[in-house]
Amino acid sequence: MTPKENQDEEITLRYHFESLLETFSKLQNERWRGHEEFHKQLAEALKLAVDALKQRLDEMNNFRTQINEERNTFLTKSWFENKYEELSNRVNKVESWRSNMDGRFWALGAALTGLVVLLQLVLKWLK
């Protein structure tokens, strides 16, 4: 409705209330549109946060998997101690064998030296 224009430019009470209701309705619609936009942005922010969290959790799971795979390549203490003991026994056997051979060669050298000395004495007496 349009106001009746008369000389005093008065508007009717009905027109006044209708324009107030129309303005209030526009404000309410604008408020609800803003509220809906807020909820849309909130949902989008929540979706982005969930996606970021999923990515971080995936990276953490990959890191855990990598650590577990690397852990499988490490030596265990019992395996190391077992192999160390085996190697130590083998080295001890080699050292014992070498000492035995050193003693045998020393005895052989002493016997040969004694034999040569004896042979020279015998040869000197026979002449």
C-alpha positions as CSV (number, residue, x, y, z in Angstrom):
1,M,0.0,0.0,0.0
2,T,1.1,3.5,-0.7
3,P,0.4,6.3,1.7
4,K,-2.3,8.6,0.9
5,E,-0.9,11.9,0.1
6,N,-2.8,14.7,1.4
7,Q,-1.7,18.2,2.3
8,D,-0.3,17.2,5.6
9,E,1.5,14.2,4.2
10,E,0.0,11.9,6.8
11,I,0.2,8.1,6.6
12,T,-2.3,5.8,8.0
13,L,-1.7,3.7,11.1
14,R,-2.2,0.5,9.1
15,Y,0.4,1.5,6.5
16,H,2.8,2.4,9.4
17,F,2.4,-1.1,11.0
18,E,2.7,-2.8,7.6
19,S,5.9,-1.0,6.8
20,L,7.2,-1.9,10.3
21,L,6.3,-5.5,9.8
22,E,7.9,-5.6,6.4
23,T,11.1,-4.0,7.7
24,F,11.1,-6.4,10.7
25,S,10.5,-9.3,8.3
26,K,13.4,-8.2,6.1
27,L,15.7,-7.9,9.1
28,Q,14.6,-11.4,10.3
29,N,15.2,-12.9,6.9
30,E,18.6,-11.2,6.7
31,R,19.4,-12.5,10.2
32,W,18.5,-16.0,9.3
33,R,20.5,-15.8,6.1
34,G,23.5,-14.8,8.1
35,H,22.8,-17.5,10.6
36,E,22.6,-20.1,7.8
37,E,25.8,-18.8,6.3
38,F,27.4,-19.0,9.8
39,H,26.4,-22.7,10.0
40,K,27.6,-23.4,6.5
41,Q,31.0,-21.9,7.4
42,L,31.1,-23.7,10.7
43,A,30.4,-27.0,8.9
44,E,33.1,-26.3,6.3
45,A,35.6,-25.4,9.1
46,L,34.6,-28.6,10.9
47,K,35.1,-30.7,7.7
48,L,38.6,-29.1,7.2
49,A,39.5,-29.8,10.8
50,V,38.4,-33.4,10.5
51,D,40.4,-33.8,7.2
52,A,43.5,-32.3,8.8
53,L,43.1,-34.5,11.8
54,K,42.7,-37.6,9.6
55,Q,45.9,-36.6,7.7
56,R,47.9,-36.2,10.9
57,L,46.6,-39.5,12.2
58,D,47.5,-41.2,8.9
59,E,51.0,-39.7,9.1
60,M,51.4,-40.9,12.7
61,N,50.3,-44.4,11.7
62,N,52.8,-44.4,8.9
63,F,55.5,-43.3,11.3
64,R,54.5,-46.0,13.7
65,T,54.7,-48.6,10.9
66,Q,58.1,-47.3,9.9
67,I,59.4,-47.6,13.5
68,N,58.0,-51.1,13.8
69,E,59.7,-52.1,10.6
70,E,63.0,-50.6,11.7
71,R,62.7,-52.3,15.1
72,N,62.6,-55.6,13.3
73,T,66.0,-55.0,11.8
74,F,67.7,-54.4,15.2
75,L,69.6,-57.2,16.9
76,T,68.1,-58.7,20.0
77,K,70.3,-58.9,23.1
78,S,70.0,-62.7,23.4
79,W,70.9,-63.2,19.7
80,F,74.0,-61.0,20.1
81,E,75.1,-62.6,23.3
82,N,74.7,-66.1,21.7
83,K,76.7,-65.1,18.6
84,Y,79.3,-63.3,20.7
85,E,79.8,-66.4,22.9
86,E,80.1,-68.6,19.7
87,L,82.7,-66.3,18.2
88,S,84.6,-66.0,21.5
89,N,84.8,-69.8,21.7
90,R,86.1,-70.0,18.1
91,V,88.7,-67.4,18.8
92,N,89.8,-69.2,21.9
93,K,90.1,-72.4,20.0
94,V,92.3,-70.7,17.3
95,E,94.4,-69.1,20.0
96,S,94.9,-72.5,21.7
97,W,95.8,-74.1,18.4
98,R,98.3,-71.3,17.6
99,S,99.9,-71.6,21.0
100,N,100.1,-75.3,20.6
101,M,101.7,-75.0,17.2
102,D,104.1,-72.3,18.5
103,G,105.2,-74.7,21.2
104,R,105.6,-77.6,18.8
105,F,107.7,-75.5,16.4
106,W,109.9,-74.3,19.3
107,A,110.4,-77.9,20.4
108,L,111.1,-78.9,16.8
109,G,113.6,-76.1,16.5
110,A,115.3,-77.0,19.8
111,A,115.4,-80.7,18.8
112,L,117.0,-79.8,15.4
113,T,119.5,-77.5,17.0
114,G,120.4,-80.2,19.5
115,L,120.7,-82.7,16.7
116,V,122.9,-80.4,14.6
117,V,125.1,-79.8,17.7
118,L,125.3,-83.5,18.4
119,L,126.1,-84.3,14.8
120,Q,128.9,-81.7,14.7
121,L,130.4,-83.2,17.9
122,V,130.2,-86.7,16.5
123,L,131.8,-85.6,13.3
124,K,134.6,-83.9,15.2
125,W,135.3,-87.0,17.2
126,L,135.3,-89.2,14.2
127,K,137.9,-87.2,12.4
